[in-house]
Structures are given as structure tokens and as C-alpha cells.
Amino acid sequence: MSGHSVSASYADAFWCFLTSCFFAAFCLYKLSKHVPRKYETSVVLVLFQDLIRYGKTKQNLRRHGWLRACDLPKRWFWHFYAVSVGWNAFLLSLYLSATFRHRPYPPWLAGVLDSLTDAPPADSPVPQMSTLLVLLLLCVHALRRLLECLRVSVFSDGAVHAVQYAFGLCYYVALGLTVLCTDRLGTGTGPPLSQLDWFHVAGGSLFLGASVLQHRCTVLLARLRTGKSGAVETLAHRLPEGGCFELVSCPHYFAELLIYVSLALVLGGRSLTWWLVVLYVLFNQALAAQLCHDFYVGRYESYPRRRKAFIPFVL
């Protein structure tokens, strides 16, 4: 693992902006819990709450009727992962063609990458083991989440805001482009297998462990609504118990963070751009976890006070 970091400046600015937005949203949400009751129904505060909440955390939000017109079904989450699988598989195929068969990227893609990074493309690009693995693991992750949404999860009639939906679609497109940006800064030489290093193994192992953790959490949440036969018995929200749910309210969000950390390791731990992605995921998932945690605490008087929201023993 190199001792210095490399980055793609314009992509960095993009992820810094998103990170700042979600860090600010997290802080504002914390402060909003201390706002005098008479301001709780103000248009600005309600709009803010509507934009950061989805699913069950919207239930007790007193919203204006016009805001409900922006609601989309939360069960449409599978769209995000379908887009991610298709898009990242497409980028992977273009990357393989560019590096192994020396066919240039389509002009539109080359133009986008040029606008996101000031690093010039290599005249004779060498396939980077880290880039190949990250694109492949992103496809695997998205495919698993897609199958879980379609075959495991039991969605209620919860809603997401149209802005959240559009943002989610754009996010997964930006993610794949970011990987190709980091590739321009790659230093690997020789065939991909000759580049295999310990951090690829470490990152892959963490990815596998975090994926298993997230899947188990998804199965446990689904079983709260199904009977022994697997048939759906209720769409009500129940108290999750067992496994890592004894430590935090949202271990599946913590697993998501670990998955992105694992990809940073696969990149050798020296891509500043990807660490900014990790930082964005940290604040994004922290906000979602805190909202869920507060929902559980408010709903169940006996909710274990020792449980944290997101990161065991920390947050």
C-alpha cells in the first residue's frame, strides 16, 4: 500500500460537495429535535424532514398535501440496483475492451472522464487489477441487493421522495464513473494477476464478510413480517432482535459502510477520491440510521438503551 494518496480533482470536488451536504443534513437533523414545538410545522422544516426521510421514518411526519404528490413507493429501491448492475457491467465491458483490446472509450465516455479528472488518459492503458476488482465487486454487490429486494425483503407501503429517487439513480451512475477516474491514476504494470497484492485479498475478504452480514440482517428484517412458511403475515414494523441488532439499530447500514471501506482497500488504500466516497457513505448511512433509531426509540418504550444507531459502541 503506497504511502501517498492520489486523486481526481474534479471528482473529488463532487464527492466533497455530497459529503458536506449529508454532514450538514445530519447536524441539522440533530438540531431540529430541539426546535420549539411551534416551529415543527413550518414549511422549511417540514420540507427538510420530507427530503431526508423515507419509509417508516416518514410515518409520523405531519406533511402538507402537496408534498405527498412527490411520494414514490419505497419498493422501487430495486430500480437503483438494476441500474447499478447494468451500468457497472457496461463500464466493466468497456474497460476490458480498452485495456486488453486497446479499443478507445466511446467519445461521450472519454469526454465525461476528461471533465471529472485532470489526469490525462494513458496512450497504452494497462489493465489495473484494482479497477477490475472494484468494478466486479460493485456488480456483485448490486446484483445481491437487487435479488434481495425482489426475493427477500418485504416492503410495506412506505414512500421515498421523488428527489431521493432521482438522486439514487444518479448516484449509482456516478459511482462507476468514479472508479474509471481512479483508474487513470493507477500505477500497476504487467498482467492483472501479477499485480495481485495483499490489500486485494484483505479488501476482498472484508467485502465478503460485510456482504454476509448485510444479507443476514436483510433476512432477519424480512422474517419479522413472514411466518414459518415464508408467507407474508404482516406489513407492520416490529422490533428487530438478534445478531448485530443487539448492538446497533441498523447493522445493515454499518455493513454498507464496511463494503465501501473494503473497496477502498482493494484500491490499495491510496485513492483519496474513493475515501471521499467512503466519507459520503458514512454520513449518508449515519443519517438514515439515526432516523431509524429514533423511530424505534419513540415507538417502543422497552427499546434497549444500550443500542447505538449505526456504529457499535460509537454512534
C-alpha positions, -999 to 999 in steps of 0.1 A, spaced: 0 0 0 15 33 -11 24 59 14 9 87 -6 -26 94 -19 -37 101 -55 -69 118 -65 -90 130 -94 -96 167 -86 -130 174 -101 -144 140 -90 -130 149 -55 -149 182 -56 -181 164 -64 -178 139 -36 -167 166 -12 -199 185 -20 -221 155 -14 -203 147 18 -207 182 31 -244 182 22 -251 150 42 -229 160 71 -249 193 72 -281 174 70 -271 151 98 -262 181 120 -294 199 111 -315 169 120 -298 166 154 -305 203 160 -341 201 147 -350 178 176 -345 208 199 -366 233 178 -396 247 198 -428 229 191 -445 259 174 -419 257 146 -423 220 139 -449 225 112 -431 254 94 -428 248 57 -390 249 57 -386 223 85 -413 200 71 -397 202 36 -363 194 51 -377 164 71 -395 152 40 -363 152 19 -342 133 44 -368 107 55 -381 77 37 -401 45 45 -412 41 81 -394 73 93 -420 94 73 -450 79 92 -453 104 119 -442 134 98 -470 160 95 -467 169 59 -486 192 36 -508 176 10 -487 189 -19 -456 172 -5 -474 138 -8 -476 143 -45 -439 137 -46 -441 103 -30 -429 72 -48 -431 36 -35 -401 26 -14 -403 -9 -30 -389 8 -61 -355 6 -44 -348 -23 -67 -345 2 -96 -313 15 -81 -296 -18 -81 -309 -28 -115 -293 4 -129 -261 -3 -109 -258 -38 -122 -264 -28 -158 -243 3 -157 -213 -11 -139 -213 -43 -161 -214 -20 -192 -184 1 -178 -166 -31 -170 -170 -44 -206 -157 -11 -220 -128 -11 -196 -119 -47 -206 -121 -37 -242 -100 -6 -237 -72 -23 -217 -70 -57 -233 -80 -50 -269 -69 -14 -269 -102 0 -282 -107 35 -270 -137 45 -249 -167 60 -267 -162 97 -272 -190 106 -248 -175 85 -220 -140 98 -227 -154 133 -225 -171 127 -192 -139 113 -177 -119 142 -190 -143 166 -173 -141 147 -140 -103 144 -137 -73 164 -148 -52 132 -152 -47 125 -190 -56 91 -203 -27 67 -209 -16 62 -245 -14 24 -240 -36 17 -209 -26 -13 -188 -54 -32 -170 -53 -24 -133 -62 -53 -110 -77 -29 -85 -100 -13 -111 -111 -47 -124 -119 -60 -89 -138 -29 -78 -160 -28 -109 -166 -65 -105 -174 -62 -68 -198 -33 -74 -216 -55 -99 -217 -84 -73 -229 -61 -46 -257 -45 -67 -268 -79 -80 -271 -93 -45 -291 -62 -33 -313 -65 -64 -321 -101 -57 -327 -93 -20 -352 -65 -30 -370 -88 -53 -369 -121 -34 -362 -115 3 -373 -81 15 -409 -75 24 -418 -38 17 -447 -20 33 -464 10 17 -436 32 27 -426 61 4 -395 79 -9 -394 114 -22 -391 118 -60 -359 138 -54 -344 109 -34 -354 85 -61 -337 106 -88 -306 111 -66 -303 74 -61 -303 67 -98 -277 93 -105 -256 82 -75 -250 47 -89 -241 61 -123 -216 85 -107 -201 56 -87 -190 36 -117 -176 68 -134 -156 75 -102 -139 41 -105 -128 48 -140 -115 82 -128 -93 65 -102 -80 41 -129 -63 70 -147 -42 74 -116 -33 37 -114 3 26 -113 0 -12 -119 22 -27 -146 21 -61 -162 -7 -86 -164 -35 -82 -138 -27 -114 -119 9 -102 -115 -4 -71 -97 -22 -92 -71 -12 -79 -36 -22 -84 0 -46 -55 0 -66 -71 -27 -71 -101 -5 -78 -81 26 -103 -59 8 -120 -89 -8 -122 -107 25 -138 -76 42 -162 -73 13 -173 -109 17 -177 -106 54 -197 -73 52 -219 -87 24 -227 -118 45 -235 -95 75 -258 -73 54 -276 -103 39 -282 -118 73 -297 -85 85 -319 -83 55 -332 -119 61 -338 -112 97 -358 -80 89 -378 -99 63 -387 -126 89 -403 -100 111 -431 -99 85 -433 -135 74 -444 -168 91 -425 -201 92 -438 -210 57 -423 -178 43 -457 -162 36 -462 -126 45 -482 -122 76 -480 -85 83 -466 -53 70 -464 -37 104 -430 -26 118 -417 -49 145 -387 -46 169 -356 -63 153 -337 -85 177 -308 -110 175 -274 -109 158 -259 -75 154 -292 -59 160 -284 -63 197 -255 -38 192 -270 -13 168 -304 -4 153 -292 -6 117 -263 -31 113 -272 -34 76 -262 3 72 -230 -4 91 -223 -33 67 -228 -10 38 -201 13 51 -178 -17 55 -184 -27 19 -172 7 7 -142 6 31 -134 -28 16 -134 -13 -19 -110 15 -7 -87 -13 4 -89 -31 -29 -78 2 -45 -47 0 -23 -60 25 3 -43 53 -16 -72 67 -36 -82 100 -19 -112 101 -43 -126 68 -30 -120 77 6 -142 107 -1 -168 83 -14 -165 63 19 -169 96 38 -200 103 19 -214 69 27 -205 74 63 -227 105 67 -254 92 44 -259 60 63 -254 77 97 -283 100 89 -305 71 77 -296 50 108 -302 78 132 -337 84 118 -345 46 121 -330 45 156 -351 75 168 -382 58 152 -376 26 172 -369 46 204 -401 66 200 -422 35 192 -410 10 218 -408 21 254 -387 -10 262 -362 -4 234 -327 -13 247 -310 20 256 -275 4 252 -281 0 215 -264 26 193 -278 37 159 -251 29 134 -216 20 146 -213 -4 175 -203 13 208 -197 46 189 -227 62 172 
